[in-house]
């Protein structure tokens, strides 16, 4: 039995504008300048992100192994930190509040696919991390999710629903911890 895939529908679902395609290629070419920079050169990585349209505040520490897709969709406020090997999959906007921490291996993912569409069209929804929030090691934040100010998403937790301000979320699926 052979299965025939409708490739044209899938191609149509994944189209980016020419401007976005060019920007993505340029960012990919500059990525080694980001990744190979010495750890203490925070200002260099911030400057490079700003050159690609990111809005980055003062005293932001981004580690060189952090992976950022489409930096022009990124807004990071003052005194925040993005840890080693964190993934900011910014197909849509990501807003990170002041003094927030995104720990090592954490994954903020704004993109997904429309599972009701046979073409599996790419869709995205913004992620908002509140001021003083902490997304702990290896945690996952899905599209359209808000982590409230002062909230903590525990290590390896999966946030597919909002985490209210000042609360702690743990587990997969995430549950608010007392």
N, CA, C and O atoms as a DFTB+ gen file, in Angstrom:
712 C
 N C O
     1  1       0.849      -1.181       0.000
     2  2       0.000       0.000       0.000
     3  2       0.891       1.239       0.000
     4  3       1.808       1.343       0.814
     5  1       0.630       2.168      -0.898
     6  2       1.408       3.408      -0.971
     7  2       0.591       4.563      -0.426
     8  3      -0.619       4.663      -0.629
     9  1       1.296       5.419       0.265
    10  2       0.670       6.620       0.816
    11  2       1.187       7.809       0.029
    12  3       2.396       7.987      -0.122
    13  1       0.271       8.621      -0.469
    14  2       0.659       9.796      -1.252
    15  2       0.484      11.029      -0.372
    16  3      -0.598      11.284       0.156
    17  1       1.562      11.784      -0.226
    18  2       1.509      13.009       0.566
    19  2       1.265      14.201      -0.330
    20  3       1.831      14.289      -1.420
    21  1       0.442      15.105       0.111
    22  2       0.187      16.331      -0.635
    23  2       1.245      17.361      -0.240
    24  3       1.026      18.182       0.650
    25  1       2.390      17.306      -0.913
    26  2       3.515      18.173      -0.576
    27  2       3.202      19.628      -0.858
    28  3       3.656      20.501      -0.118
    29  1       2.444      19.920      -1.901
    30  2       2.133      21.322      -2.229
    31  2       1.370      21.994      -1.093
    32  3       1.609      23.165      -0.799
    33  1       0.465      21.276      -0.459
    34  2      -0.276      21.857       0.663
    35  2       0.662      22.145       1.823
    36  3       0.540      23.178       2.481
    37  1       1.611      21.224       2.082
    38  2       2.568      21.456       3.161
    39  2       3.479      22.636       2.865
    40  3       3.783      23.423       3.761
    41  1       3.918      22.769       1.614
    42  2       4.754      23.921       1.255
    43  2       3.994      25.212       1.473
    44  3       4.539      26.174       2.015
    45  1       2.748      25.241       1.057
    46  2       1.940      26.453       1.209
    47  2       1.788      26.821       2.688
    48  3       1.778      28.001       3.038
    49  1       1.673      25.829       3.537
    50  2       1.466      26.078       4.967
    51  2       2.705      26.659       5.631
    52  3       2.596      27.274       6.691
    53  1       3.886      26.479       5.034
    54  2       5.117      26.909       5.682
    55  2       5.759      28.126       5.037
    56  3       6.924      28.403       5.324
    57  1       5.077      28.853       4.198
    58  2       5.692      29.975       3.494
    59  2       5.973      31.145       4.428
    60  3       5.156      31.514       5.271
    61  1       7.161      31.711       4.242
    62  2       7.561      32.941       4.930
    63  2       7.715      34.023       3.864
    64  3       7.931      33.711       2.693
    65  1       7.608      35.267       4.252
    66  2       7.835      36.348       3.297
    67  2       9.308      36.334       2.867
    68  3      10.164      35.787       3.563
    69  1       9.580      36.935       1.726
    70  2      10.969      36.991       1.248
    71  2      11.848      37.745       2.248
    72  3      12.995      37.364       2.481
    73  1      11.324      38.782       2.818
    74  2      12.075      39.573       3.801
    75  2      12.446      38.711       5.011
    76  3      13.580      38.756       5.488
    77  1      11.494      37.939       5.495
    78  2      11.754      37.065       6.639
    79  2      12.765      35.982       6.271
    80  3      13.649      35.665       7.066
    81  1      12.642      35.420       5.082
    82  2      13.595      34.395       4.645
    83  2      15.012      34.958       4.584
    84  3      15.957      34.301       5.019
    85  1      15.166      36.154       4.056
    86  2      16.488      36.787       3.968
    87  2      17.026      37.068       5.366
    88  3      18.195      36.809       5.648
    89  1      16.177      37.597       6.236
    90  2      16.600      37.887       7.609
    91  2      17.037      36.605       8.326
    92  3      18.021      36.616       9.066
    93  1      16.319      35.516       8.114
    94  2      16.676      34.243       8.750
    95  2      18.022      33.729       8.250
    96  3      18.812      33.194       9.028
    97  1      18.287      33.887       6.955
    98  2      19.577      33.474       6.403
    99  2      20.699      34.329       6.981
   100  3      21.742      33.805       7.370
   101  1      20.489      35.649       7.039
   102  2      21.515      36.537       7.603
   103  2      21.784      36.214       9.069
   104  3      22.934      36.201       9.508
   105  1      20.719      35.954       9.821
   106  2      20.888      35.588      11.229
   107  2      21.670      34.270      11.347
   108  3      22.542      34.136      12.206
   109  1      21.358      33.317      10.492
   110  2      22.081      32.035      10.516
   111  2      23.563      32.238      10.208
   112  3      24.412      31.563      10.791
   113  1      23.883      33.158       9.302
   114  2      25.280      33.439       8.977
   115  2      26.005      34.132      10.130
   116  3      27.205      33.931      10.319
   117  1      25.282      34.945      10.902
   118  2      25.891      35.663      12.033
   119  2      25.885      34.849      13.317
   120  3      26.553      35.212      14.286
   121  1      25.154      33.777      13.333
   122  2      25.031      32.945      14.539
   123  2      26.378      32.506      15.122
   124  3      26.524      32.510      16.344
   125  1      27.374      32.125      14.301
   126  2      28.676      31.772      14.893
   127  2      29.322      32.923      15.663
   128  3      30.049      32.687      16.628
   129  1      29.067      34.156      15.252
   130  2      29.598      35.312      15.981
   131  2      29.002      35.388      17.387
   132  3      29.650      35.849      18.327
   133  1      27.773      34.932      17.510
   134  2      27.081      34.886      18.800
   135  2      27.602      33.702      19.617
   136  3      28.019      33.859      20.765
   137  1      27.572      32.526      19.012
   138  2      27.882      31.284      19.720
   139  2      29.340      31.177      20.138
   140  3      29.630      30.637      21.206
   141  1      30.259      31.674      19.330
   142  2      31.687      31.532      19.620
   143  2      32.248      32.675      20.459
   144  3      33.445      32.702      20.748
   145  1      31.403      33.607      20.848
   146  2      31.891      34.713      21.680
   147  2      32.175      34.209      23.098
   148  3      31.458      33.346      23.605
   149  1      33.217      34.746      23.735
   150  2      33.534      34.333      25.114
   151  2      32.383      34.649      26.075
   152  3      31.662      35.629      25.891
   153  1      32.223      33.818      27.088
   154  2      31.115      33.957      28.040
   155  2      30.925      35.366      28.601
   156  3      29.791      35.840      28.668
   157  1      32.006      36.056      29.007
   158  2      31.766      37.367      29.636
   159  2      31.380      38.492      28.665
   160  3      31.139      39.616      29.107
   161  1      31.317      38.222      27.372
   162  2      30.992      39.279      26.409
   163  2      29.475      39.434      26.223
   164  3      28.951      39.325      25.115
   165  1      28.790      39.692      27.343
   166  2      27.334      39.867      27.315
   167  2      26.970      40.984      26.345
   168  3      26.051      40.836      25.540
   169  1      27.688      42.099      26.422
   170  2      27.367      43.283      25.619
   171  2      27.423      42.974      24.125
   172  3      26.635      43.523      23.354
   173  1      28.343      42.102      23.706
   174  2      28.471      41.748      22.301
   175  2      27.234      40.995      21.807
   176  3      26.695      41.295      20.742
   177  1      26.798      40.023      22.589
   178  2      25.630      39.246      22.182
   179  2      24.370      40.112      22.194
   180  3      23.515      39.977      21.319
   181  1      24.255      40.993      23.178
   182  2      23.120      41.922      23.222
   183  2      23.153      42.847      22.005
   184  3      22.122      43.090      21.377
   185  1      24.332      43.358      21.676
   186  2      24.464      44.237      20.516
   187  2      24.047      43.497      19.245
   188  3      23.328      44.055      18.416
   189  1      24.485      42.262      19.085
   190  2      24.160      41.474      17.902
   191  2      22.649      41.226      17.806
   192  3      22.066      41.333      16.728
   193  1      22.030      40.898      18.928
   194  2      20.575      40.702      18.926
   195  2      19.848      41.995      18.566
   196  3      18.890      41.976      17.793
   197  1      20.298      43.110      19.122
   198  2      19.681      44.407      18.794
   199  2      19.849      44.729      17.313
   200  3      18.948      45.294      16.693
   201  1      20.995      44.373      16.747
   202  2      21.234      44.612      15.321
   203  2      20.225      43.856      14.462
   204  3      19.939      44.262      13.335
   205  1      19.686      42.761      14.989
   206  2      18.677      41.980      14.273
   207  2      17.264      42.284      14.763
   208  3      16.342      41.510      14.507
   209  1      17.086      43.396      15.461
   210  2      15.750      43.863      15.801
   211  2      15.219      43.495      17.164
   212  3      14.092      43.863      17.497
   213  1      15.986      42.782      17.966
   214  2      15.523      42.448      19.321
   215  2      15.522      43.702      20.187
   216  3      16.368      44.582      20.026
   217  1      14.576      43.773      21.095
   218  2      14.558      44.850      22.078
   219  2      15.113      44.270      23.374
   220  3      14.473      43.442      24.022
   221  1      16.311      44.714      23.743
   222  2      16.995      44.155      24.910
   223  2      17.353      45.294      25.859
   224  3      17.949      46.291      25.452
   225  1      16.984      45.135      27.124
   226  2      17.236      46.149      28.140
   227  2      18.678      46.139      28.636
   228  3      19.552      45.505      28.045
   229  1      18.905      46.853      29.730
   230  2      20.238      46.970      30.339
   231  2      20.555      45.744      31.190
   232  3      19.669      45.086      31.735
   233  1      21.855      45.464      31.282
   234  2      22.371      44.403      32.148
   235  2      21.698      43.047      31.922
   236  3      21.402      42.325      32.875
   237  1      21.463      42.716      30.674
   238  2      20.890      41.413      30.313
   239  2      22.042      40.467      30.010
   240  3      22.947      40.804      29.247
   241  1      22.005      39.281      30.612
   242  2      23.044      38.273      30.395
   243  2      22.466      37.130      29.577
   244  3      21.548      36.432      30.007
   245  1      23.026      36.960      28.390
   246  2      22.612      35.874      27.511
   247  2      23.851      35.034      27.236
   248  3      24.855      35.544      26.738
   249  1      23.779      33.761      27.558
   250  2      24.925      32.877      27.379
   251  2      25.107      32.528      25.903
   252  3      24.136      32.483      25.148
   253  1      26.340      32.285      25.498
   254  2      26.609      32.074      24.070
   255  2      25.984      30.821      23.467
   256  3      25.808      30.748      22.250
   257  1      25.646      29.834      24.292
   258  2      25.054      28.615      23.746
   259  2      23.529      28.682      23.657
   260  3      22.892      27.725      23.217
   261  1      22.942      29.805      24.071
   262  2      21.492      29.970      23.919
   263  2      21.161      29.981      22.429
   264  3      21.890      30.562      21.625
   265  1      20.056      29.333      22.073
   266  2      19.639      29.288      20.665
   267  2      18.397      30.153      20.493
   268  3      17.368      29.938      21.134
   269  1      18.525      31.129      19.618
   270  2      17.437      32.087      19.409
   271  2      17.047      32.080      17.937
   272  3      17.882      32.300      17.060
   273  1      15.779      31.828      17.679
   274  2      15.234      31.883      16.335
   275  2      14.519      33.218      16.182
   276  3      13.750      33.613      17.059
   277  1      14.759      33.904      15.099
   278  2      14.095      35.171      14.778
   279  2      14.190      36.194      15.916
   280  3      13.186      36.484      16.567
   281  1      15.363      36.733      16.158
   282  2      15.537      37.661      17.279
   283  2      14.665      38.916      17.198
   284  3      14.429      39.558      18.222
   285  1      14.189      39.274      16.029
   286  2      13.324      40.444      15.896
   287  2      11.987      40.244      16.592
   288  3      11.234      41.206      16.740
   289  1      11.668      39.038      17.021
   290  2      10.447      38.768      17.786
   291  2      10.709      38.728      19.294
   292  3       9.846      38.299      20.060
   293  1      11.871      39.163      19.713
   294  2      12.290      39.021      21.105
   295  2      12.333      40.370      21.818
   296  3      12.868      41.349      21.297
   297  1      11.763      40.398      23.009
   298  2      11.827      41.587      23.857
   299  2      12.229      41.125      25.262
   300  3      11.512      40.358      25.905
   301  1      13.397      41.608      25.729
   302  2      13.910      41.220      27.042
   303  2      14.149      42.495      27.842
   304  3      14.860      43.394      27.393
   305  1      13.559      42.567      29.014
   306  2      13.712      43.764      29.848
   307  2      14.945      43.669      30.742
   308  3      15.614      42.637      30.786
   309  1      15.236      44.754      31.453
   310  2      16.454      44.923      32.255
   311  2      16.706      43.778      33.241
   312  3      15.781      43.188      33.798
   313  1      18.003      43.491      33.431
   314  2      18.501      42.584      34.467
   315  2      18.008      41.141      34.334
   316  3      17.950      40.418      35.328
   317  1      17.660      40.723      33.137
   318  2      17.210      39.347      32.912
   319  2      18.370      38.481      32.459
   320  3      19.428      38.989      32.090
   321  1      18.166      37.161      32.490
   322  2      19.223      36.231      32.096
   323  2      18.637      35.084      31.288
   324  3      17.557      34.572      31.584
   325  1      19.388      34.694      30.251
   326  2      19.043      33.542      29.417
   327  2      20.202      32.563      29.548
   328  3      21.324      32.881      29.152
   329  1      19.949      31.378      30.097
   330  2      21.006      30.425      30.440
   331  2      21.544      29.625      29.274
   332  3      21.059      29.718      28.146
   333  1      22.567      28.831      29.581
   334  2      23.213      27.954      28.601
   335  2      22.203      27.022      27.947
   336  3      21.362      26.423      28.616
   337  1      22.303      26.913      26.636
   338  2      21.510      25.989      25.832
   339  2      20.001      26.210      25.941
   340  3      19.219      25.335      25.571
   341  1      19.590      27.376      26.447
   342  2      18.163      27.709      26.434
   343  2      17.742      27.898      24.978
   344  3      18.526      28.363      24.152
   345  1      16.506      27.537      24.676
   346  2      15.990      27.677      23.317
   347  2      14.841      28.674      23.344
   348  3      13.841      28.468      24.032
   349  1      14.994      29.757      22.589
   350  2      13.927      30.737      22.430
   351  2      13.458      30.626      20.980
   352  3      13.990      31.287      20.089
   353  1      12.467      29.791      20.764
   354  2      11.945      29.534      19.425
   355  2      10.894      30.599      19.136
   356  3       9.695      30.385      19.310
   357  1      11.383      31.750      18.691
   358  2      10.567      32.958      18.587
   359  2       9.965      33.135      17.196
   360  3      10.263      34.116      16.514
   361  1       9.127      32.203      16.773
   362  2       8.398      32.396      15.526
   363  2       7.368      33.499      15.692
   364  3       6.983      34.155      14.724
   365  1       6.929      33.695      16.918
   366  2       6.056      34.787      17.310
   367  2       6.727      35.523      18.449
   368  3       7.811      35.128      18.879
   369  1       6.109      36.592      18.953
   370  2       6.736      37.400      19.994
   371  2       6.983      36.640      21.298
   372  3       6.155      35.850      21.749
   373  1       8.147      36.907      21.885
   374  2       8.474      36.452      23.237
   375  2       8.837      37.693      24.031
   376  3       9.739      38.440      23.653
   377  1       8.134      37.908      25.132
   378  2       8.419      39.034      26.029
   379  2       8.900      38.462      27.355
   380  3       8.216      37.657      27.986
   381  1      10.095      38.895      27.768
   382  2      10.667      38.446      29.034
   383  2      10.799      39.666      29.927
   384  3      11.506      40.615      29.585
   385  1      10.125      39.649      31.066
   386  2      10.082      40.789      31.972
   387  2      11.389      41.024      32.716
   388  3      12.309      40.207      32.674
   389  1      11.443      42.154      33.394
   390  2      12.633      42.556      34.150
   391  2      12.969      41.538      35.235
   392  3      12.085      41.032      35.927
   393  1      14.253      41.250      35.368
   394  2      14.800      40.371      36.398
   395  2      14.322      38.926      36.270
   396  3      14.436      38.157      37.225
   397  1      13.797      38.550      35.127
   398  2      13.360      37.174      34.902
   399  2      14.567      36.316      34.531
   400  3      15.553      36.809      33.983
   401  1      14.469      35.042      34.836
   402  2      15.545      34.099      34.511
   403  2      14.976      32.946      33.693
   404  3      13.983      32.321      34.065
   405  1      15.632      32.687      32.576
   406  2      15.328      31.518      31.764
   407  2      16.554      30.613      31.923
   408  3      17.612      30.900      31.362
   409  1      16.418      29.541      32.672
   410  2      17.558      28.692      33.032
   411  2      18.029      27.829      31.872
   412  3      17.419      27.787      30.803
   413  1      19.148      27.138      32.128
   414  2      19.757      26.289      31.107
   415  2      18.772      25.233      30.616
   416  3      18.010      24.650      31.387
   417  1      18.815      25.012      29.313
   418  2      18.013      24.012      28.610
   419  2      16.517      24.288      28.617
   420  3      15.747      23.469      28.115
   421  1      16.080      25.419      29.171
   422  2      14.653      25.754      29.108
   423  2      14.280      26.017      27.652
   424  3      15.123      26.431      26.856
   425  1      13.029      25.777      27.309
   426  2      12.574      25.900      25.928
   427  2      11.292      26.727      25.895
   428  3      10.261      26.316      26.428
   429  1      11.371      27.903      25.261
   430  2      10.203      28.747      25.050
   431  2       9.831      28.608      23.580
   432  3      10.590      29.029      22.707
   433  1       8.682      28.026      23.301
   434  2       8.297      27.665      21.933
   435  2       6.998      28.364      21.538
   436  3       5.926      28.012      22.032
   437  1       7.093      29.356      20.648
   438  2       5.894      30.085      20.208
   439  2       5.187      29.416      19.042
   440  3       4.070      29.810      18.706
   441  1       5.795      28.421      18.414
   442  2       5.223      27.829      17.212
   443  2       4.674      26.436      17.421
   444  3       5.149      25.678      18.267
   445  1       3.668      26.117      16.635
   446  2       3.095      24.783      16.596
   447  2       2.427      24.610      15.239
   448  3       2.582      25.457      14.359
   449  1       1.701      23.546      15.064
   450  2       0.997      23.311      13.807
   451  2      -0.480      23.139      14.079
   452  3      -0.878      22.625      15.124
   453  1      -1.286      23.572      13.133
   454  2      -2.734      23.425      13.227
   455  2      -3.078      21.979      12.897
   456  3      -3.076      21.586      11.730
   457  1      -3.366      21.204      13.906
   458  2      -3.619      19.775      13.716
   459  2      -4.980      19.495      13.082
   460  3      -5.249      18.368      12.668
   461  1      -5.835      20.509      13.002
   462  2      -7.130      20.330      12.351
   463  2      -7.042      20.591      10.849
   464  3      -7.981      20.288      10.113
   465  1      -5.941      21.140      10.398
   466  2      -5.710      21.462       8.993
   467  2      -4.919      20.326       8.346
   468  3      -3.856      19.966       8.850
   469  1      -5.407      19.754       7.249
   470  2      -4.664      18.675       6.585
   471  2      -3.250      19.107       6.150
   472  3      -2.354      18.269       6.051
   473  1      -3.051      20.392       5.896
   474  2      -1.729      20.893       5.503
   475  2      -0.828      21.124       6.722
   476  3       0.358      21.417       6.572
   477  1      -1.392      20.994       7.924
   478  2      -0.640      21.216       9.172
   479  2       0.045      22.581       9.172
   480  3       1.242      22.701       9.433
   481  1      -0.743      23.592       8.874
   482  2      -0.225      24.960       8.772
   483  2       0.502      25.365      10.054
   484  3       0.076      25.037      11.162
   485  1       1.592      26.076       9.877
   486  2       2.366      26.582      11.004
   487  2       1.615      27.756      11.617
   488  3       1.198      28.681      10.921
   489  1       1.455      27.698      12.927
   490  2       0.810      28.804      13.644
   491  2       1.699      29.179      14.813
   492  3       2.522      28.384      15.265
   493  1       1.524      30.397      15.297
   494  2       2.311      30.823      16.452
   495  2       1.486      31.737      17.334
   496  3       0.551      32.395      16.880
   497  1       1.851      31.761      18.595
   498  2       1.188      32.610      19.581
   499  2       2.253      33.121      20.543
   500  3       3.198      32.398      20.859
   501  1       2.111      34.365      21.014
   502  2       3.153      34.965      21.854
   503  2       3.280      34.306      23.225
   504  3       2.319      33.762      23.770
   505  1       4.487      34.373      23.757
   506  2       4.781      33.923      25.119
   507  2       5.153      35.152      25.921
   508  3       5.870      36.032      25.443
   509  1       4.659      35.202      27.144
   510  2       4.959      36.336      28.023
   511  2       5.444      35.794      29.368
   512  3       4.727      35.071      30.059
   513  1       6.678      36.161      29.721
   514  2       7.267      35.780      31.009
   515  2       7.287      37.047      31.857
   516  3       7.893      38.043      31.461
   517  1       6.642      37.025      33.006
   518  2       6.522      38.214      33.848
   519  2       7.815      38.582      34.561
   520  3       8.765      37.802      34.610
   521  1       7.823      39.786      35.108
   522  2       8.972      40.270      35.884
   523  2       9.228      39.340      37.062
   524  3       8.291      38.835      37.681
   525  1      10.495      39.117      37.366
   526  2      10.929      38.308      38.507
   527  2      10.506      36.839      38.413
   528  3      10.574      36.115      39.407
   529  1      10.073      36.394      37.242
   530  2       9.690      34.985      37.065
   531  2      10.943      34.160      36.802
   532  3      11.984      34.682      36.404
   533  1      10.813      32.866      37.035
   534  2      11.934      31.962      36.810
   535  2      11.417      30.727      36.090
   536  3      10.559      30.009      36.604
   537  1      11.946      30.488      34.899
   538  2      11.672      29.259      34.154
   539  2      12.895      28.383      34.407
   540  3      13.974      28.639      33.872
   541  1      12.718      27.350      35.225
   542  2      13.844      26.537      35.692
   543  2      14.388      25.619      34.597
   544  3      13.855      25.551      33.489
   545  1      15.461      24.921      34.946
   546  2      16.194      24.074      34.004
   547  2      15.294      23.081      33.281
   548  3      14.500      22.371      33.898
   549  1      15.437      23.048      31.969
   550  2      14.798      22.070      31.096
   551  2      13.275      22.158      31.080
   552  3      12.613      21.211      30.655
   553  1      12.708      23.272      31.533
   554  2      11.252      23.436      31.491
   555  2      10.825      23.837      30.080
   556  3      11.623      24.372      29.310
   557  1       9.574      23.578      29.752
   558  2       9.019      23.900      28.440
   559  2       7.823      24.823      28.606
   560  3       6.943      24.569      29.429
   561  1       7.794      25.907      27.815
   562  2       6.673      26.840      27.802
   563  2       6.104      26.835      26.388
   564  3       6.806      27.161      25.431
   565  1       4.843      26.470      26.260
   566  2       4.208      26.342      24.955
   567  2       3.667      27.649      24.409
   568  3       3.678      28.671      25.096
   569  1       3.191      27.615      23.166
   570  2       2.681      28.811      22.498
   571  2       1.502      29.436      23.239
   572  3       0.612      28.735      23.722
   573  1       1.511      30.765      23.320
   574  2       0.403      31.497      23.908
   575  2       0.347      31.495      25.419
   576  3      -0.645      31.946      25.991
   577  1       1.368      31.008      26.081
   578  2       1.362      30.856      27.535
   579  2       1.923      32.097      28.216
   580  3       2.838      32.745      27.707
   581  1       1.360      32.412      29.370
   582  2       1.846      33.513      30.212
   583  2       2.330      32.931      31.541
   584  3       1.617      32.191      32.219
   585  1       3.553      33.287      31.885
   586  2       4.097      32.951      33.205
   587  2       4.048      34.268      33.972
   588  3       4.731      35.226      33.608
   589  1       3.252      34.319      35.021
   590  2       2.999      35.567      35.734
   591  2       4.209      36.091      36.481
   592  3       5.174      35.361      36.707
   593  1       4.157      37.369      36.867
   594  2       5.249      37.974      37.633
   595  2       5.530      37.185      38.915
   596  3       4.612      36.838      39.657
   597  1       6.800      36.913      39.159
   598  2       7.206      36.207      40.369
   599  2       6.908      34.719      40.368
   600  3       7.195      34.046      41.359
   601  1       6.351      34.185      39.309
   602  2       6.024      32.757      39.247
   603  2       7.289      31.941      38.968
   604  3       8.258      32.442      38.398
   605  1       7.254      30.682      39.381
   606  2       8.374      29.770      39.153
   607  2       7.841      28.531      38.449
   608  3       6.953      27.847      38.958
   609  1       8.391      28.252      37.281
   610  2       8.066      27.019      36.567
   611  2       9.201      26.056      36.852
   612  3      10.318      26.261      36.379
   613  1       8.934      25.007      37.617
   614  2       9.955      24.088      38.109
   615  2      10.696      23.340      37.014
   616  3      10.270      23.296      35.860
   617  1      11.822      22.754      37.412
   618  2      12.659      22.005      36.485
   619  2      11.857      20.920      35.787
   620  3      11.114      20.169      36.419
   621  1      12.020      20.855      34.476
   622  2      11.386      19.881      33.602
   623  2       9.870      19.955      33.546
   624  3       9.230      19.048      33.014
   625  1       9.282      21.015      34.084
   626  2       7.830      21.180      34.011
   627  2       7.431      21.581      32.594
   628  3       8.224      22.162      31.853
   629  1       6.192      21.263      32.232
   630  2       5.667      21.602      30.910
   631  2       4.451      22.496      31.087
   632  3       3.410      22.055      31.575
   633  1       4.588      23.762      30.686
   634  2       3.504      24.739      30.833
   635  2       2.728      24.842      29.528
   636  3       3.190      25.458      28.568
   637  1       1.550      24.236      29.500
   638  2       0.652      24.360      28.356
   639  2      -0.606      25.114      28.757
   640  3      -1.581      25.168      28.007
   641  1      -0.571      25.699      29.962
   642  2      -1.602      26.624      30.414
   643  2      -0.889      27.694      31.231
   644  3       0.234      27.481      31.688
   645  1      -1.526      28.831      31.414
   646  2      -0.910      29.960      32.113
   647  2      -0.578      29.603      33.565
   648  3      -1.267      28.812      34.209
   649  1       0.501      30.215      34.051
   650  2       0.909      30.061      35.449
   651  2       0.709      31.415      36.115
   652  3       1.405      32.373      35.776
   653  1      -0.232      31.517      37.062
   654  2      -0.545      32.813      37.670
   655  2       0.631      33.410      38.447
   656  3       1.560      32.707      38.844
   657  1       0.561      34.701      38.647
   658  2       1.605      35.441      39.366
   659  2       1.855      34.844      40.744
   660  3       0.919      34.482      41.457
   661  1       3.137      34.746      41.111
   662  2       3.530      34.319      42.449
   663  2       3.322      32.852      42.766
   664  3       3.484      32.451      43.918
   665  1       2.971      32.042      41.787
   666  2       2.742      30.623      42.049
   667  2       3.907      29.794      41.532
   668  3       4.801      30.298      40.854
   669  1       3.875      28.495      41.872
   670  2       4.910      27.564      41.419
   671  2       4.241      26.445      40.641
   672  3       3.276      25.838      41.105
   673  1       4.766      26.181      39.451
   674  2       4.227      25.100      38.627
   675  2       5.241      23.982      38.518
   676  3       6.424      24.226      38.283
   677  1       4.774      22.745      38.690
   678  2       5.665      21.587      38.611
   679  2       5.013      20.506      37.773
   680  3       3.790      20.473      37.634
   681  1       5.825      19.624      37.214
   682  2       5.338      18.413      36.570
   683  2       4.948      18.535      35.122
   684  3       5.010      19.602      34.511
   685  1       4.541      17.388      34.595
   686  2       4.081      17.281      33.229
   687  2       2.861      16.366      33.214
   688  3       3.008      15.158      33.402
   689  1       1.673      16.898      32.999
   690  2       1.372      18.302      32.761
   691  2       1.542      19.124      34.040
   692  3       1.441      18.608      35.154
   693  1       1.801      20.408      33.844
   694  2       2.074      21.290      34.974
   695  2       0.863      21.386      35.917
   696  3      -0.285      21.501      35.488
   697  1       1.173      21.335      37.205
   698  2       0.181      21.561      38.236
   699  2       0.725      22.625      39.167
   700  3       1.926      22.684      39.427
   701  1      -0.166      23.465      39.666
   702  2       0.270      24.498      40.613
   703  2       0.551      23.825      41.936
   704  3      -0.266      23.071      42.464
   705  1       1.736      24.118      42.463
   706  2       2.201      23.528      43.701
   707  2       1.825      24.430      44.866
   708  3       1.986      25.647      44.785
   709  1       1.326      23.842      45.950
   710  2       0.894      24.686      47.088
   711  2       1.991      25.513      47.712
   712  3       1.741      26.250      48.666
